[in-house]
Amino acid sequence: MFQTILADLRHKAEWYGLTSTRRSLVKMCVSDGSTAQILYRAMRFCQTHGLKPVALVLYRLNAAIGHAVIGRGAEIGPGLVILHSLGIVINTHVRAGNNLVLEHGVTIGAEKNLSPILGDDVYIGAGAKIIGAVKIGSNVKIGANAVVTRDIPDGATAVGIPARVVRIYGHPVEPFSASDRSLRQQLKRTIRPLCRHKAHTL
């Protein structure tokens, strides 16, 4: 547990542009969101080592003190960074890889008892929501207030409601390819006369 907590704090120090020294780690311990991180790690340790009543107490304590509701069964790899914990909700069946970074107000929730699976090095902006049986790739950035209900590929940046991919590994993604635009224009040319004919016959 302590090694995982240290990995979390080291990644948080790196996120803030600090070198991983004893002083910076102590500073990270008292930074916003760290209480929720540490209580989550302690809860998971108790949950997986036959101390489920203690895990339940820590779960409630995190909700009261850390203002984060993270399910006892949620599995998140080393390097977890919670920048601001207020309003974070993570379903108990969520699975996430290493170096997950969360802003405040993030929801990673279930739909029809199915929860998201996240890869490594995922950043989720403030107020974003990931709902249902969604797979989020590695090296993904999800913008503030985005609502993700579909899979997101590796290296993507997704924004909006519903979320759409606007970049892949830093390269802009066109909303429609040239062939898509051509097809849409053909459909418009075909449908418009039909609509006019329908209007005249009414």
N, C-alpha and C positions, 0 to 999 in steps of 0.2 A: 504493500500500500504506500509506504513512504517513498519508494523509488518512483512510483507513478505520480505522486503529488509533486515530487521534485521535477519530474519531466514536464508536468503542467506549468510549474512556476518558471522553469527555464524557457519554455516556449512563450510564456507571457512576457518575460523580460525581453526576449528577442523581438516580439511584436511591438514593444515600445522602444525598440532601438537600443537596448541596454545589453552590455556584455553579461554573461552568466557568472557573476561573482556572488560571494556570500552577502554582500551589502545589497545588491540588486534583488536577490531572492527574498531577503527580509522585507525589502520595500514592496515586492509583489505580494507578500503575505497579507499586507494591510491595504492593498489597493482594492478598488471597487470590484466586486464579483468574486474575489478570492475566497471569501467565506463560503459561498455557495459551492465553489469547486471542491474545497477541502471537505465540507460536510457530505457532498455527493460521494467522494472517494471513501470516506469512512463508512458511509451507509452501505456502499457496494461490498466493502470488505466484510462487514458484519452479515450482510445478506448471503454471501457465498461461503461463510465460515460458521454456519450453524447458530448465528446470533440474530435471528430474524426479529425478535421483539425489540432489540436494541436498534436494528436497522429501521424499524417502524418509527421509533422515537426520533432518530436522526432525520428521517424523511419529514416528519412534522416540524422538527426544529429548523430544517432548511426552508420550509415554506414560511415559517414565522420570522426567522432572522434573515435568511438569505433572499427571501421573497421569490424563490424559485421552486417550482413543483416538478421534480424529476423522479420518475417512477423507479421503484426499487430494482426492477429487472432490466432497466436501460443499460446497455453496454456501450461504453464510449472509450476509445483507445487512448493511450498516453498523449500528452500535449494538449489536453482540453484547456481552452481559454474562455472564460466568461468575463467580458469587459464590463458589463453592467447586468446584474442579475434580476432586476425588477421585472416581474411579469413573464419570466421564462417558464414555459410548460413543455415537458418532454414525456411522451408516453412510455410506459414501462416496457414495451416490446421494441422500442427503437434500437437499431444497431448502427454504430458510427465508427469510422476508422480513426487514425491518428490525426492530431493537430486540428481538431474542430475548434472554430472560433465563433462565439455567439455574442450578439449585441442584445440589448434589453427588448422585452416584448416578443421574443421569438416563440413560436409554437411549432413543435414537431409532433403531430398527433395522428391518431388512428382513424380509419374509416372502415366500417364493417369488420372490425377486429384485425385489420391489416395496417401495419405501420411502416414508415419509411426506412430505407437502408441507405446509409451515407458512406462515401469513400473517404480517402485520406485528403487532408489539406483543404477542407471545406470552410468557407466563410459565409455566415448568414447575417444579413443586415438587420437593423432594428425593425421590429414589427412584422418581419417576414413570417409566412406560414407555409409549412410543408405538410400535406395531408394525404393519408392513405398509403396504398402499396406502391410507393414511388421509389425509384432508385436514382440516387444522386451520385454522379461519378466523382472521381478525384480531381483536385485542383479546380474546384468550382467556386464561383462567387455568386451569391444570391442577394440582390439589391434590397434596400429597405422597403418594407410593406408589400413585397412581392407575395403572390399566392401560387404556390407550386402544387400542381395536381397531376403532372406528367413527368416522365423520366427526363433527367438532365444529363447530357453526355460529359465525358472528361474534358476539362479545360474550358468549360463554358462559363459565360457571365449571363445570368438570367434576371430580367426585371419585369415589372408590370403585373397587372391583374387581368386575366391569368398570366402567369410568368411565361415569357418567351425568351429564347436565346438570342442575344444581340452580338455576342462575340465568342469566338473559339480560340483559345490561347492568344488572346489579344487582337485577333483579326476580325473585323466587322463581318456580320452575317447579314446578307440581304434577306428581307422578309419573303421575297418571291424571286425565283430564278427567272431568266429570260423566257424559258419555255413556259413557265407558269403564267407570266404576263401575257404571252401570246395566246395561251389557251383561254385565259379570262376574257381577252378582247374578242376572241371568236365566239365565246358563249354570249357575251353582251350583244354582238351583232345578230346572233341567232334568236335570242330571247326577246329583244326589243320589238321586232315586227310582230311577233306572236302576242305580246302584251297589247300593242296597238290594235291588232285585229280583235282581240278579246274585248277591249274597251268599246270598239265600234258595234259589236254584236250585242252588248248589254242594253 
